[in-house]
Amino acid sequence: MNNSSFQSFFLRFTSYLFTFLSLAVFAIKPVFAVNEYLKADDYLAQVEANNQEIRAIDMTLDSLLLKPREAEMVYEPYISAGGQYMKDKSGPTYGSTLSAKEMDVFSLNAAFNKKWAGGVSLSVGYAQAITALDLYSPLQLTPDQSLSQFTAYDVRPSVRLEQSLIKDRKGGLTVSGIGKTRLAARQGAYMQVFKRQQIIIKARSAYWALSLAREVVLFRKLSLERAEKLLNWNKKRVALDLADKTDLLQAEAAHKLRQLNYQLAVEDEIKAQRAFSELMGKTGDTVAGNIMKLSDMSAAYASGDLKRTGERADVLAAMAGHESAQYALKEAVHRTGPEVSVYGTVSLHGLDIDYGRALSQAGVADKPAYGAGVLFSMPLGRSLIASVRKGYDADVEAAKETLEKTRISAANDWQDMVNTWRNVKMRMALAVQIRDIQNDRVNNEQKKLERGRTTTFLLLTAENDLDDATINVYRLMMEQLTLAAQSELYSTKEIQ
């Protein structure tokens, strides 16, 4: 072989090798892609992240848990401040010690305020007045000083402490209002949680429905292939005058029926795929990837009973509603009842024409003022108050009845679920045995038909029985998985 021939051969060999390797890579790649599938938990994670309704529920939950904290702001410290200017040209008044021609007064006040759950309120304040005076006659301030126009500074730091003895003692009124608001919001939050759980169950069902639809498509396809094989076999026998035309007509009808069943299964898969995609926030035309087989998911629950670790969300909502009604009643009793509170005040005083000296006077506390008092109030519309409290009593009783009914309903539903679960497991074991027997029967009839030892009618009867047995197993798998999903409703975490 000369050099040019060798080079031509080498180039062709390299080209073929490159083409072969490229095709091998593209051929192998789908194999790995087929082995990759979307697990049920991963699908649910995508639904929780992308489903618009779940996102709206999550935002509503955040709102219901955060907004009630506004009621707790009553115990948060706050500051208050104010200012006022007044120009007075009315002149001296009767009994006045100053013959003022004109006064300009600018006053400021500020306070730090805090309330505690025990009914104690504290206010630490500071007040200041700056007064510019214009007098008709000079004022003798000191033996050596008299002024007719001057500015005086009046400063008064103070502390006020108040204690409620009835309404807010131990936080009665305020704590009741906060509890009522918080638990009413918690009741709504539990109902949102219940609604969210229903969407998750719907998503699980969509995943199982798509898996079921795909398994049914495969089963219908195999059934169609067997019917087509039977049809061709009968055509040959009728052509050779070895079989009656009735057998051929039976085979044709069975083949058409299998075609129809296969077409319906494909349509069901498309519908299941649309529901599967929509729950993830995607269009219905989005093709779903490979997912777990229904039989594999059902096998995970082959042993063991249903378990619960808590209450159902609607029971927790009813409990929160009952507690909220009790807080509302307590709040109404405090709000419509009498009140007695005691208070005490301490203030210091500084007054001078020099601001610094006025502050010094207040600072040395040589001019203190003390005060104490008692406040009493009581509404007089007793008949109206009695009817109002009766309405709140009715709310408590209604909430109690609702809670009891919800608890009974949840307990009965759980017991029914446990009993159904055990029955389904027993039915599943029998259904699987029946399916396997029918499958062996079909295989046996096919072998007998090839040897001419059976009839088309008997084979088609066996095919129909296998069809019913297989669909029954799939139905029980779906029922088992649905019960397992429903049982998770009884493990709702409490909201704090």
C-alpha positions in Angstrom: 0.0 0.0 0.0 1.5 3.4 -1.1 1.5 6.5 1.1 -1.4 8.2 -0.6 -3.6 5.1 -0.3 -2.6 4.7 3.4 -3.4 8.4 4.1 -6.7 8.1 2.3 -7.5 4.9 4.3 -6.5 6.6 7.6 -8.7 9.6 6.9 -11.7 7.5 6.1 -11.1 5.3 9.2 -10.8 8.4 11.4 -14.0 9.9 10.0 -15.9 6.6 10.5 -14.5 6.3 14.0 -15.5 9.9 14.9 -19.0 9.3 13.5 -19.4 6.1 15.4 -18.3 7.7 18.7 -20.6 10.6 18.1 -23.6 8.4 17.5 -22.7 6.3 20.5 -22.6 9.3 22.8 -26.0 10.5 21.5 -27.4 7.0 21.8 -26.1 6.5 25.4 -27.2 10.0 26.6 -31.0 9.2 26.4 -30.4 6.1 28.4 -29.1 8.1 31.3 -31.9 10.6 30.8 -34.5 7.9 31.0 -33.0 6.6 34.3 -33.4 10.1 35.8 -36.9 10.7 37.1 -38.8 13.2 39.2 -39.5 11.8 42.6 -42.8 12.6 44.3 -41.2 14.7 47.1 -39.3 16.7 44.5 -42.5 17.3 42.5 -44.3 18.5 45.7 -41.3 20.8 46.4 -41.8 22.3 42.9 -45.5 22.7 43.5 -44.9 24.5 46.8 -42.4 26.8 45.2 -44.4 27.6 42.0 -48.1 27.1 42.6 -49.8 30.5 42.7 -52.5 29.4 45.1 -50.0 28.0 47.6 -47.8 31.2 47.4 -50.9 33.3 48.1 -51.8 31.1 51.1 -48.3 31.4 52.4 -48.4 35.2 52.2 -51.8 35.1 53.9 -50.3 33.0 56.7 -47.5 35.5 57.2 -50.1 38.2 57.4 -52.3 36.4 59.9 -49.3 35.6 62.2 -47.7 39.1 62.0 -50.5 41.6 62.1 -51.9 40.5 65.5 -48.7 41.6 67.0 -49.9 45.1 66.6 -52.1 44.6 69.7 -49.0 43.9 71.8 -47.7 47.4 71.0 -49.7 48.6 74.0 -46.8 47.3 76.2 -44.1 48.8 74.0 -42.6 52.1 75.3 -43.4 55.2 73.4 -42.6 58.9 73.6 -44.9 61.9 73.4 -44.1 65.6 72.9 -45.9 68.8 72.3 -45.4 72.6 72.0 -47.6 75.7 72.3 -47.1 79.4 71.7 -49.4 82.1 73.1 -49.3 85.9 72.9 -51.4 87.6 75.6 -52.2 91.3 75.4 -55.2 91.2 77.7 -53.4 93.0 80.5 -53.5 92.3 84.2 -56.5 90.3 85.5 -58.2 90.6 88.8 -56.1 89.1 91.6 -52.9 89.0 89.4 -49.7 89.8 91.2 -48.1 91.1 88.0 -49.3 94.1 86.1 -48.5 92.6 82.7 -49.0 94.7 79.7 -48.1 91.9 77.3 -46.9 88.2 77.6 -45.3 85.9 75.0 -45.4 82.3 76.3 -43.7 79.3 74.5 -44.2 76.0 76.3 -42.8 72.5 75.5 -43.4 69.1 77.0 -42.1 65.6 76.4 -42.6 62.3 78.1 -41.4 58.7 78.1 -44.3 56.2 78.7 -44.4 52.5 79.4 -47.2 50.1 80.4 -46.8 46.6 81.9 -49.0 43.5 81.9 -49.7 43.9 85.6 -51.6 47.1 85.0 -48.8 49.5 86.0 -48.2 52.6 83.8 -45.2 54.8 84.1 -44.7 58.3 82.7 -41.5 60.3 83.0 -42.0 63.8 81.7 -40.4 67.1 81.3 -42.2 70.5 80.9 -40.7 73.9 80.2 -42.3 77.3 79.7 -40.5 80.4 78.4 -42.4 83.6 79.2 -41.4 87.0 77.9 -43.0 89.6 80.1 -43.6 93.4 79.5 -44.9 95.0 82.7 -46.5 98.3 83.4 -44.3 98.8 86.4 -40.9 97.3 87.2 -40.8 94.2 89.3 -38.3 94.1 92.2 -36.5 90.8 91.6 -33.6 91.5 94.1 -32.7 94.4 96.4 -30.4 95.7 93.7 -32.4 94.6 90.6 -35.8 95.6 89.2 -37.0 94.9 85.6 -40.1 95.8 83.6 -39.2 93.6 80.6 -37.6 90.2 81.1 -37.8 86.5 80.2 -38.6 83.9 82.8 -37.9 80.1 82.6 -40.1 77.6 84.3 -38.9 73.9 84.2 -40.8 70.9 85.7 -39.4 67.3 85.4 -42.0 64.8 86.7 -42.8 61.1 87.3 -46.3 59.6 87.3 -47.0 56.0 88.3 -50.5 54.5 88.0 -51.9 51.1 89.0 -55.2 49.6 87.8 -56.8 47.7 90.6 -59.7 46.0 88.7 -59.7 46.2 84.9 -56.0 45.8 84.1 -54.9 44.1 87.3 -52.7 41.2 86.2 -53.3 42.3 82.6 -57.0 41.5 82.6 -58.4 43.8 80.0 -55.4 44.3 77.8 -54.2 40.7 77.9 -57.7 39.5 77.1 -57.8 41.8 74.1 -54.4 40.6 72.9 -55.4 37.0 73.4 -58.7 37.4 71.5 -57.0 39.0 68.5 -54.1 36.5 68.4 -56.3 33.4 68.6 -58.8 34.7 66.1 -55.9 35.2 63.7 -54.6 31.7 64.6 -58.0 30.2 63.8 -57.9 31.8 60.4 -54.3 30.6 59.9 -55.3 27.0 60.7 -58.0 27.1 58.1 -55.4 28.4 55.6 -53.1 25.5 56.6 -56.0 23.1 56.0 -56.6 24.6 52.6 -52.9 24.3 51.8 -52.9 20.7 52.8 -55.8 20.0 50.4 -53.7 21.4 47.5 -50.8 19.3 48.5 -53.0 16.2 48.5 -54.4 17.3 45.1 -50.8 17.5 43.9 -50.0 14.0 45.2 -53.1 12.7 43.5 -52.0 14.4 40.3 -48.6 12.7 40.5 -50.2 9.3 41.2 -52.8 9.9 38.4 -50.1 10.5 35.9 -48.1 7.5 37.0 -51.3 5.4 36.8 -52.2 6.8 33.4 -48.7 5.8 32.0 -48.9 2.3 33.5 -52.4 1.9 32.0 -51.1 3.1 28.6 -48.3 0.4 28.7 -50.8 -2.2 29.8 -53.3 -1.2 27.0 -50.4 -1.3 24.5 -49.5 -4.8 25.4 -53.1 -5.9 25.3 -53.4 -4.3 21.8 -50.3 -6.2 20.6 -51.8 -9.5 21.8 -55.1 -8.7 20.1 -53.3 -7.9 16.9 -51.4 -11.1 17.1 -54.6 -13.0 17.6 -56.3 -11.2 14.7 -53.4 -12.1 12.3 -53.5 -15.7 13.5 -57.2 -16.0 12.8 -56.8 -14.4 9.4 -54.4 -17.1 8.4 -56.6 -19.9 9.8 -59.7 -18.6 8.0 -57.7 -18.2 4.7 -56.6 -21.9 5.1 -60.2 -22.8 5.9 -59.0 -24.1 9.3 -61.3 -21.8 11.4 -64.8 -20.4 11.2 -65.3 -16.8 10.2 -67.0 -16.2 13.5 -63.6 -16.5 15.2 -62.2 -13.9 12.9 -65.0 -11.5 13.6 -64.5 -12.0 17.3 -60.8 -11.3 16.9 -61.5 -8.1 14.8 -64.0 -6.8 17.4 -61.6 -7.5 20.2 -58.8 -5.7 18.2 -61.0 -2.7 17.7 -62.0 -2.7 21.4 -58.3 -2.8 22.4 -57.6 0.1 20.0 -60.3 2.1 21.6 -59.1 1.3 25.1 -55.5 2.3 24.1 -56.7 5.6 22.6 -58.7 6.4 25.8 -55.7 5.6 27.9 -53.5 8.0 25.8 -56.2 10.7 26.2 -56.3 10.1 30.0 -52.5 10.4 30.1 -52.7 13.8 28.3 -55.3 15.0 30.8 -53.3 13.8 33.8 -50.2 15.5 32.4 -52.1 18.8 32.1 -53.2 18.6 35.7 -49.7 17.6 36.8 -48.1 20.6 35.1 -50.7 23.2 36.1 -50.1 22.5 39.8 -46.5 23.4 39.3 -47.6 26.7 37.7 -46.8 25.6 34.2 -48.9 25.4 31.0 -50.8 22.2 30.4 -48.7 21.5 27.3 -45.5 21.1 29.3 -44.3 17.5 28.9 -43.7 15.9 32.3 -40.5 13.9 32.6 -40.1 10.4 34.0 -41.8 9.8 37.3 -42.0 7.0 39.8 -44.1 3.9 39.1 -47.4 3.6 40.9 -46.6 0.1 42.0 -43.3 1.2 43.5 -45.0 3.9 45.5 -47.7 1.6 46.7 -45.2 -1.0 47.7 -43.8 1.5 50.3 -47.0 1.2 52.3 -47.2 -2.6 52.1 -46.6 -3.1 55.8 -47.7 -1.1 58.9 -50.7 0.9 59.9 -51.6 4.5 59.6 -50.1 6.7 62.2 -51.0 10.2 63.6 -48.9 12.6 65.6 -51.3 15.4 66.2 -54.7 16.8 65.3 -56.3 17.8 62.1 -56.1 21.5 61.1 -59.8 22.1 61.4 -59.8 20.8 64.9 -57.0 23.1 65.8 -58.9 26.0 64.2 -62.0 25.1 66.3 -59.8 25.0 69.5 -58.4 28.4 68.7 -61.9 29.8 68.0 -63.1 28.6 71.3 -60.2 30.1 73.2 -60.7 33.4 71.3 -64.3 33.5 72.3 -63.3 32.9 75.9 -60.9 35.8 75.8 -63.6 38.0 74.1 -65.9 37.3 77.0 -63.3 38.1 79.6 -62.4 41.3 77.7 -66.1 42.3 77.7 -66.5 41.7 81.4 -63.5 43.9 82.2 -64.5 46.6 79.7 -68.1 46.9 80.9 -67.2 46.6 84.6 -66.2 49.2 87.2 -62.6 50.4 87.5 -60.5 51.7 90.4 -57.0 52.9 89.9 -54.5 54.7 92.1 -51.7 57.0 91.1 -48.9 59.0 92.5 -46.9 61.9 91.0 -43.6 63.6 91.9 -42.4 66.7 90.2 -39.5 69.1 90.7 -39.6 72.8 89.9 -37.1 75.5 88.8 -38.0 79.1 88.1 -35.6 81.9 87.2 -34.8 84.5 84.6 -31.7 82.5 83.8 -32.3 79.1 82.2 -29.2 77.5 83.8 -30.2 78.6 87.3 -33.7 77.3 86.7 -32.3 73.9 85.8 -30.1 73.9 88.8 -33.0 74.7 91.1 -34.9 71.6 89.7 -31.8 69.5 89.9 -31.2 70.1 93.6 -34.8 69.1 94.3 -35.4 71.9 96.8 -38.9 72.6 95.3 -40.6 69.2 95.0 -44.3 68.6 94.6 -46.0 65.4 95.5 -49.4 64.1 94.6 -51.5 61.0 95.0 -55.1 60.1 94.0 -57.7 57.5 93.4 -59.9 57.3 90.2 -63.2 55.4 90.1 -65.5 54.8 87.2 -68.6 52.5 86.7 -71.0 52.3 83.7 -74.6 52.6 84.8 -76.5 50.8 81.9 -76.6 47.5 83.8 -79.4 46.0 81.7 -77.6 46.8 78.5 -74.4 45.4 79.9 -76.1 42.2 80.9 -77.5 41.7 77.4 -74.0 42.4 75.9 -72.4 39.8 78.2 -75.2 37.3 77.3 -74.2 37.7 73.7 -70.5 36.9 74.5 -71.7 33.9 76.5 -73.6 32.6 73.5 -70.4 33.0 71.4 -68.5 30.8 73.9 -71.1 28.1 73.9 -71.4 28.1 70.1 -67.6 27.8 69.8 -67.7 25.0 72.3 -70.3 23.1 70.4 -68.4 23.6 67.1 -65.2 22.3 68.7 -67.0 19.2 70.1 -68.6 18.5 66.7 -65.3 18.9 64.9 -63.5 16.6 67.3 -66.1 13.9 66.9 -66.1 14.2 63.1 -62.3 14.0 63.0 -62.2 11.0 65.3 -64.8 9.2 63.3 -63.0 10.0 60.0 -59.8 8.7 61.5 -61.3 5.4 62.6 -63.0 4.9 59.3 -59.7 5.6 57.6 -57.9 3.1 59.7 -60.5 0.4 59.0 -60.6 1.2 55.3 -56.8 1.0 55.2 -56.7 -2.5 56.7 -59.5 -3.6 54.3 -57.7 -2.2 51.3 -54.5 -4.0 52.2 -56.5 -7.3 52.4 -58.3 -6.6 49.2 -55.0 -5.6 47.6 -53.4 -9.0 48.5 -56.3 -10.8 46.9 -56.5 -8.5 43.9 -52.8 -9.1 43.1 -53.2 -12.9 43.4 -56.2 -12.7 41.1 -54.3 -10.6 38.5 -51.3 -13.0 38.6 -53.7 -16.0 38.1 -55.4 -14.2 35.2 -52.1 -13.4 33.6 -51.0 -17.1 33.8 -54.3 -18.0 32.4 -53.9 -15.7 29.4 -50.4 -17.1 28.8 -51.7 -20.6 29.0 -54.6 -19.9 26.6 -52.1 -18.4 24.1 -50.0 -21.5 24.2 -53.0 -23.7 23.8 -54.3 -21.6 20.9 -51.0 -22.0 19.0 -51.4 -25.8 19.4 -55.1 -25.6 18.4 -56.3 -26.8 21.8 -58.5 -23.8 22.6 -60.8 -21.3 21.0 -60.7 -17.6 20.2 -63.6 -17.1 22.5 -61.9 -18.6 25.5 -58.7 -16.6 24.9 -60.7 -13.3 24.6 -62.6 -14.2 27.8 -59.3 -14.6 29.6 -58.0 -11.3 28.1 -61.1 -9.5 29.4 -60.7 -11.0 32.9 -57.1 -10.0 33.0 -58.1 -6.5 32.0 -60.6 -6.3 34.8 -58.1 -7.8 37.4 -55.3 -5.4 36.4 -57.5 -2.3 36.5 -58.8 -3.4 39.9 -55.2 -3.6 41.3 -54.5 -0.1 40.0 -57.7 1.2 41.6 -56.7 -0.3 45.0 -53.2 1.2 44.7 -54.7 4.6 44.2 -57.1 4.1 47.1 -54.2 3.0 49.3 -52.0 6.0 48.4 -55.0 8.4 48.9 -55.6 7.1 52.4 -51.9 7.5 53.2 -52.0 11.1 52.1 -55.2 11.8 54.0 -53.6 10.4 57.2 -51.0 13.2 57.1 -53.8 15.7 57.8 -53.7 14.3 61.4 -50.1 15.5 61.9 -50.7 19.2 61.6 -48.1 21.2 63.6 -49.4 23.7 66.1 -48.9 27.4 65.4 -47.3 29.2 68.3 
